[in-house]
Amino acid sequence: MIRAAESAAAVAVLAMTLLTASAAPALAAPPPAATAVTTVDPLAALRAQQPPWHPCAIGSDDTDGAALDAAGARCTGITVPLDYRHPDGRTLAIAVSRLPATDPAHRLGTLFYNPGGPGVPARALSLALRQAAPALGARYDIVAMDPRFVGASSPLDCGWPASGPGSAGPDRLGFDRSAELAKDLAARCAPYRTLLPHASTRNTARDLDLVRAVLGEATVAYLGSSYGSYLGEVYLQMFPHRVGRAVFDAAMDPDRFGPDLTATQGPAMAAALTAWAARAAGHDDRHHLGASTAEVLASVERVRLAAERAPLTVGTRRVDARALPQVLWTVSAGDDDNTYEEFSALVRVLRDAAEGRPAEPTPLLEAVLTGLASPDTGGYAAVQTAIMCADRAVPRDPLAYYRDIQAHRADEPLFGPLTRNLTPCTFWPAEPAEAPTRVRNAVPVLLVGADGDPAATYPGQLSAHRALTGSRLVTLRGAFRHTVYAGLFAPRDTCVDAAVDRYLLDGVLPARDTDCPSPRP
């Protein structure tokens, strides 16, 4: 889109040349002198802005900002166009934080960090990165940007009463209810229809590059996890010469990212549930869910069937067939002993409720049910949806999703009605402003991930690896966790950490794709 503006300027110059030539006598005129055509940078003024840096905390209750300030960070706001096709039009304010390198004498440069989402503010989590990876924090200024419409960056909040339509449930009635909720949520974003097409990852990548220019950096390093990996893939494709060293943790499939990406996650979630069941079977003395993997999974199946007959009573809560897949989704939180122990206790409570015994929620179950019953405070779910709707168009026929769910009832009975269900994008009040990014390049990049990742599925990671022909892939085998670096969102693995640090700090990519051993025997 920026090239289109540059072409328009060139055409205008050419038009003036033709008008001047046509005013001269046809026969007496000497040959016209060559006219120099200069290309005008439509973003020149925005690249030249010099925003003031200031403390990050914006009030006495801003604990995240106060923590950044205590760590020596400074924050600023950078002006970006709403629509890069019209850089002189409406603008947005993008919130940026910078944590300076703690060893400035050996500083390598600036590292952009995006922790994922989409719809997650990045600035506060940049401090978690420096704490988890102090060697990176020593050598790099860590810069984080709340993406457009997220956090402190011109936030968008549609006032949703729920975070999404959830699962379609076991029958057509449940699907119709979820469709009505999705339609209502989409309608609540209609007042922002002029903004919605510009919420795309492509525009966030353009914002990143504008921030880079304002910081005066010719190139930057990049670390992105989960959705942050997709943002990195798009940035790498659009601005390949602006990236030095890049690491994508739990890389997303660039050919599938969008509202329907979850449709690929059912089998991976089932595999994660099976891995947990194998561990639970080895500790049947504690939770009595079964002495074998098959017996534990049978206990889960009995819970599912009971919830389809009638909502389960857990304390003062009700868990119906539409909520159950979201509750059991918490198996994806990690594969360490503590996480599995919490999940086993949760399933035990559900099993008791399914069998008619008194059941009280565990702290984890209470937190999950509270979240499911709560409105979309802060608009994070709405803006996450807005980003995905702007990235890729989806079928507008609700019944297409129902047919897909029905086709997979037998092989994905638990998670399929959730992962394959429609979203508000089916009814979204705006279309994407541009086509999805086709990621195909040979820029060097390091990919790291777990082969049992339930969210960034391993087939999707392999698709990213094929698209990025200059990449190397480090696979943590036998792990069922989402993201693998530095223990930020899942258990730490020293093998993965060593590969990432060696590349970001020393510039050494693995010579070939490599495996890290399973964290479990």
C-alpha positions in Angstrom: 0.0 0.0 0.0 2.9 2.4 0.6 4.2 1.6 -2.9 0.8 2.6 -4.2 1.2 6.1 -2.7 4.7 6.4 -4.2 3.4 5.4 -7.6 0.7 8.0 -7.4 3.3 10.7 -6.8 5.3 9.5 -9.8 2.2 9.6 -12.0 1.5 13.1 -10.9 5.0 14.2 -12.0 4.6 12.5 -15.3 1.3 14.2 -15.9 2.8 17.6 -15.4 5.6 16.7 -17.9 3.0 15.8 -20.5 1.0 19.0 -20.0 4.1 21.1 -20.4 5.2 19.3 -23.6 1.7 19.7 -25.2 1.9 23.5 -24.8 5.0 23.8 -27.0 4.9 24.2 -30.9 4.9 20.7 -32.4 7.7 21.3 -35.1 9.9 24.0 -33.7 10.4 22.6 -30.2 13.8 21.1 -29.5 13.9 17.6 -28.0 12.7 17.8 -24.4 15.3 17.5 -21.7 15.1 14.5 -19.4 12.9 15.2 -16.4 14.1 13.8 -13.1 11.4 11.9 -11.2 11.8 12.0 -7.5 10.0 9.6 -5.2 8.4 11.2 -2.2 8.3 9.2 1.0 4.7 9.6 2.2 5.7 8.6 5.7 8.7 11.0 5.9 7.1 13.2 8.5 6.0 10.3 10.7 9.4 8.7 10.5 11.0 12.0 11.6 8.8 12.4 14.7 10.7 12.7 18.0 8.2 11.8 20.7 9.2 12.5 24.3 10.1 9.6 26.6 8.5 9.6 30.0 7.7 7.4 33.0 5.4 4.4 32.1 3.1 4.6 35.1 0.0 6.6 34.3 -1.6 6.6 37.8 -1.1 5.3 41.3 -2.9 2.1 40.5 -0.8 1.3 37.4 1.3 -1.5 38.9 2.6 -2.7 35.5 3.8 0.8 34.7 5.3 1.2 38.1 7.2 -2.1 37.7 8.6 -0.9 34.3 9.6 2.4 35.9 11.4 0.6 38.7 13.3 -1.4 36.2 14.5 1.7 34.3 12.1 1.6 31.4 10.7 4.6 29.7 7.6 4.9 27.6 6.3 7.0 24.8 3.5 7.3 22.2 4.2 7.2 18.5 1.8 8.4 15.9 0.9 6.0 13.1 -1.6 6.2 10.2 -4.9 4.4 10.7 -4.7 3.5 7.0 -1.3 3.4 5.4 -2.8 4.1 2.0 -3.7 7.5 3.4 -0.8 8.5 5.6 -2.1 12.1 5.9 -5.4 11.0 7.2 -6.6 9.8 10.6 -3.9 8.6 13.0 -3.6 6.4 16.0 -1.3 6.7 19.1 0.8 3.6 19.7 2.2 3.0 23.2 5.8 1.8 23.3 8.1 0.9 26.1 11.9 0.6 26.1 14.0 -1.3 28.7 17.6 -0.3 28.2 20.3 -2.9 28.0 21.8 -3.4 31.4 25.3 -3.9 29.9 25.4 -0.9 27.6 29.2 -1.4 26.9 28.3 -4.7 25.1 24.9 -3.7 23.7 23.9 -5.5 20.5 21.0 -3.3 19.5 17.2 -3.3 19.9 15.1 -6.4 20.3 11.4 -6.1 19.5 9.3 -8.4 21.7 5.7 -9.6 21.2 4.4 -12.2 23.6 1.4 -13.3 21.6 -2.4 -13.0 21.7 -3.5 -11.4 19.6 -5.1 -8.7 21.8 -2.5 -8.9 24.6 -0.6 -5.8 25.7 3.1 -6.3 25.2 4.7 -3.6 27.3 4.2 -5.1 30.7 5.4 -8.5 29.6 8.6 -7.1 28.3 9.8 -6.9 31.9 9.0 -10.6 32.4 11.2 -11.4 29.4 14.2 -9.4 30.8 13.7 -11.2 34.2 13.5 -14.6 32.5 16.3 -14.0 30.1 18.7 -11.6 31.8 21.5 -12.3 29.2 19.2 -10.8 26.5 18.3 -7.9 28.8 22.0 -7.2 29.3 22.8 -7.0 25.6 19.6 -5.6 24.0 17.3 -2.7 24.6 14.0 -4.6 24.8 11.2 -2.6 23.1 7.6 -3.6 23.3 4.6 -2.1 21.6 1.0 -2.5 22.5 -0.4 -3.3 19.1 -3.0 -1.0 17.6 -6.3 -1.0 19.4 -4.7 -3.1 22.3 -3.9 -2.0 25.8 -2.7 1.7 25.8 -2.6 1.9 22.0 -5.9 3.6 21.0 -7.9 0.8 22.6 -11.0 -0.6 21.1 -13.7 -2.0 23.4 -17.0 -3.2 22.0 -18.6 -3.8 25.4 -19.1 -7.5 25.0 -21.0 -9.3 27.7 -19.0 -12.4 27.0 -15.7 -13.3 25.5 -17.1 -15.4 22.7 -19.7 -17.9 21.6 -17.9 -20.9 23.1 -18.7 -24.4 22.1 -21.6 -25.4 19.8 -22.6 -28.1 22.3 -24.1 -31.5 21.4 -27.0 -30.5 19.1 -28.5 -28.0 16.7 -30.1 -26.0 19.5 -26.7 -25.4 21.2 -25.2 -24.4 17.9 -28.0 -22.0 17.2 -27.6 -20.4 20.6 -23.8 -19.9 20.0 -24.6 -18.4 16.5 -27.0 -15.9 18.1 -24.4 -14.9 20.6 -21.7 -14.6 17.9 -24.1 -12.4 15.9 -24.8 -10.2 18.9 -21.1 -9.8 19.7 -20.4 -8.8 16.1 -23.2 -6.2 16.1 -21.8 -4.6 19.2 -18.6 -3.8 17.2 -20.6 -2.2 14.3 -20.1 1.4 15.6 -16.4 0.9 14.9 -16.8 -0.4 11.4 -14.5 2.3 9.9 -11.7 1.1 12.2 -12.1 -2.6 11.9 -10.6 -3.2 8.5 -7.4 -1.6 9.7 -6.8 -3.9 12.8 -4.8 -6.4 10.7 -1.5 -7.9 11.4 -0.1 -6.3 8.3 -0.9 -2.9 9.7 0.7 -3.9 13.0 3.8 -4.9 11.1 3.8 -1.5 9.4 3.5 0.1 12.9 6.5 -2.0 14.1 8.6 -0.7 11.2 7.6 2.9 11.8 8.6 2.5 15.5 11.9 1.1 14.2 12.5 4.1 12.1 11.5 6.5 14.9 14.1 4.8 17.1 16.7 5.3 14.5 17.5 1.6 14.1 18.5 0.3 10.7 17.7 -3.2 11.7 16.2 -4.8 14.8 16.2 -8.3 16.4 12.8 -9.8 17.0 11.4 -12.4 19.5 7.8 -13.4 19.1 5.8 -16.2 20.7 2.5 -17.7 19.7 0.6 -15.0 17.7 3.8 -12.9 18.1 5.4 -15.5 15.8 2.8 -14.8 13.1 3.4 -11.1 13.5 7.1 -11.8 13.0 6.4 -13.9 9.9 4.4 -11.0 8.4 7.0 -8.4 9.4 9.8 -10.6 7.9 7.9 -10.9 4.6 7.1 -7.2 4.4 10.4 -5.8 5.7 13.0 -8.5 5.1 16.0 -6.1 5.2 15.0 -4.6 8.5 15.4 -7.8 10.5 18.7 -8.9 12.0 18.2 -12.0 14.2 14.7 -13.3 14.7 13.2 -16.1 16.8 9.7 -17.4 16.5 8.5 -19.5 19.5 5.5 -21.7 18.7 5.4 -20.6 15.1 1.9 -20.3 13.6 1.0 -21.6 10.1 1.1 -18.5 8.0 -1.2 -20.0 5.4 -3.9 -20.7 8.0 -3.8 -17.9 10.5 -7.1 -16.3 11.0 -10.5 -16.9 12.6 -10.6 -20.6 11.5 -7.1 -21.5 12.7 -8.7 -23.3 15.7 -10.2 -25.8 13.4 -6.8 -27.5 13.2 -6.4 -27.7 17.0 -8.8 -30.5 17.9 -6.5 -33.5 17.3 -3.6 -31.7 19.1 -5.9 -31.0 22.1 -6.9 -34.6 22.2 -3.3 -35.7 22.2 -2.5 -33.3 25.1 -5.5 -34.7 27.0 -4.1 -38.2 26.4 -0.7 -37.2 27.6 -2.2 -35.9 30.8 -4.3 -39.1 31.2 -1.1 -41.2 31.0 0.4 -39.2 33.9 -2.9 -39.3 35.9 -3.1 -43.1 35.5 0.3 -43.3 37.3 -1.1 -41.5 40.3 -4.5 -43.1 40.6 -4.0 -43.3 44.3 -4.6 -39.6 44.6 -7.5 -38.8 42.2 -9.0 -42.2 41.4 -9.7 -41.4 37.8 -8.4 -44.7 36.4 -5.3 -47.0 36.6 -4.6 -46.8 32.8 -4.7 -44.1 30.2 -7.8 -45.7 28.7 -9.6 -45.7 32.0 -8.8 -42.0 32.7 -10.0 -41.0 29.3 -13.1 -43.1 29.9 -13.7 -41.0 33.0 -13.5 -37.8 31.0 -15.9 -39.3 28.4 -18.5 -40.1 31.2 -18.2 -36.4 32.3 -18.9 -35.3 28.7 -21.9 -37.5 28.3 -23.3 -36.5 31.6 -23.0 -32.8 30.8 -24.8 -33.4 27.5 -27.8 -34.9 29.4 -27.9 -32.1 32.0 -25.6 -29.4 33.4 -23.3 -30.5 36.1 -23.7 -28.9 39.5 -20.4 -27.8 41.0 -21.0 -25.7 44.2 -23.2 -22.8 43.0 -22.0 -23.2 39.4 -23.4 -25.1 36.5 -21.2 -26.7 33.8 -23.1 -27.5 30.7 -22.1 -29.2 27.4 -21.1 -25.8 25.9 -18.9 -24.8 28.8 -17.2 -28.2 29.3 -14.8 -28.1 26.4 -13.6 -24.7 27.5 -13.1 -25.9 31.0 -11.1 -28.9 29.8 -9.1 -26.7 27.5 -7.0 -25.9 30.6 -5.1 -29.1 30.0 -3.1 -27.0 27.5 -1.7 -24.8 30.3 1.4 -27.0 30.5 2.8 -30.5 31.1 4.7 -30.1 34.3 3.7 -32.0 37.5 2.1 -29.1 39.2 -0.1 -28.2 36.2 -1.1 -31.8 35.7 -1.9 -32.2 39.4 -4.2 -29.1 39.3 -6.0 -30.4 36.2 -6.4 -33.9 37.7 -8.1 -32.3 40.8 -10.4 -30.3 38.4 -11.4 -33.5 36.5 -12.0 -35.4 39.8 -14.5 -32.7 40.8 -16.3 -32.9 37.4 -16.4 -36.7 37.7 -18.0 -36.5 41.1 -20.6 -34.0 39.8 -21.3 -36.2 36.8 -21.9 -39.2 39.2 -24.3 -37.1 41.3 -22.0 -36.6 44.3 -21.5 -33.3 46.0 -18.8 -31.3 44.3 -17.0 -28.0 45.1 -14.8 -26.3 42.5 -11.1 -26.3 42.9 -9.4 -22.9 42.8 -8.5 -23.5 39.1 -12.0 -24.5 38.2 -13.5 -21.6 40.1 -11.2 -19.2 38.2 -12.1 -20.8 34.8 -15.8 -20.7 35.5 -15.6 -17.1 36.7 -13.8 -16.1 33.5 -16.4 -17.8 31.3 -19.2 -16.0 33.1 -17.6 -12.6 33.0 -17.9 -9.8 30.4 -15.0 -8.9 28.2 -13.4 -6.5 30.5 -11.0 -4.2 28.7 -12.1 -5.4 25.3 -9.3 -7.9 24.9 -11.5 -10.6 23.3 -13.2 -8.1 21.0 -9.9 -6.7 19.7 -8.5 -10.3 19.4 -11.4 -11.1 17.2 -11.1 -7.8 15.3 -7.5 -8.6 14.4 -8.3 -12.1 13.2 -11.3 -10.9 11.2 -9.1 -8.2 9.5 -6.5 -10.8 8.7 -8.5 -13.3 6.7 -12.1 -13.6 5.4 -14.2 -16.5 6.5 -17.4 -18.2 5.2 -20.5 -16.2 6.1 -22.9 -19.1 6.0 -23.4 -20.3 9.6 -24.6 -23.7 8.5 -21.2 -24.4 6.9 -19.7 -24.5 10.4 -22.5 -26.7 11.7 -22.0 -29.2 8.9 -18.3 -29.2 9.6 -18.9 -29.9 13.3 -21.3 -32.7 12.5 -18.8 -34.3 10.1 -16.3 -34.5 13.0 -18.6 -35.5 15.8 -17.2 -39.0 15.8 -13.5 -38.2 15.7 -13.5 -34.9 17.7 -16.5 -35.4 20.1 -15.1 -33.2 22.9 -13.2 -30.4 21.4 -14.5 -30.3 17.8 -17.7 -28.4 18.7 -15.5 -25.7 20.2 -12.6 -25.6 17.7 -14.8 -25.8 14.7 -17.5 -23.5 15.8 -18.2 -20.2 14.1 -17.0 -16.9 15.6 -18.2 -13.3 15.4 -16.2 -13.0 12.2 -19.1 -14.9 10.5 -21.3 -11.8 11.1 -18.5 -9.2 11.2 -19.6 -5.7 10.1 -16.5 -5.1 8.0 -14.4 -7.0 5.5 -10.6 -7.2 5.4 -9.0 -4.2 3.7 -6.4 -6.4 2.0 -5.5 -10.0 1.3 -3.6 -12.2 3.8 0.2 -12.1 3.6 1.8 -14.8 1.6 4.9 -15.6 3.6 7.6 -17.0 1.4 11.2 -15.9 1.9 14.7 -17.1 2.7 15.6 -14.7 5.6 17.5 -16.6 8.3 15.3 -17.2 11.4 15.2 -19.6 14.3 11.9 -21.5 15.0 11.5 -23.3 18.3 8.5 -25.3 19.5 7.1 -28.4 21.1 5.9 -31.3 18.9 2.8 -31.6 21.2 1.9 -27.9 21.2 -1.9 -27.9 21.4 -2.3 -24.4 20.1 0.5 -23.9 17.6 0.2 -27.4 16.3 3.3 -29.2 15.0 1.9 -29.5 11.4 1.5 -25.7 11.5 5.1 -25.2 12.7 6.3 -27.4 9.9 4.3 -25.3 7.4 6.0 -22.1 8.7 9.3 -23.9 8.4 8.6 -24.7 4.8 7.5 -21.2 4.0 10.6 -19.7 5.6 13.3 -21.5 3.6 16.1 -19.8 5.5 14.8 -21.1 8.9 16.1 -23.7 11.3 13.7 -25.6 13.5 14.5 -26.8 17.0 11.8 -29.2 18.2 11.2 -30.1 21.9 10.1 -33.7 21.6 7.4 -35.3 23.7 6.3 -32.0 25.2 2.6 -30.8 25.4 3.1 -27.1 26.0 2.4 -23.9 24.2 5.7 -21.9 23.8 9.0 -23.3 25.0 11.5 -20.4 25.5 12.7 -19.1 28.9 9.9 -20.5 31.0 7.8 -17.4 30.2 4.5 -19.3 29.7 5.5 -22.9 30.1 8.2 -24.9 31.9 11.7 -23.9 31.0 13.9 -26.2 28.9 17.6 -25.7 29.0 18.2 -27.2 25.5 15.8 -24.8 23.8 17.1 -21.8 25.8 20.6 -22.6 24.8 19.7 -22.6 21.1 17.8 -19.4 21.3 20.4 -17.6 23.3 23.2 -18.7 21.1 21.5 -17.2 18.1 20.3 -14.0 19.6 23.5 -13.3 21.5 26.2 -14.9 19.2 24.4 -14.9 15.9 24.9 -18.7 15.4 22.0 -20.6 13.8 22.0 -24.3 14.2 23.6 -25.9 11.2 20.5 -28.1 10.7 17.2 -28.8 12.2 17.7 -30.3 15.7 15.7 -32.0 18.4 15.7 -31.4 22.2 15.0 -34.5 24.2 11.6 -35.0 25.9 11.4 -33.4 29.3 9.7 -36.6 30.5 11.2 -40.1 30.4 
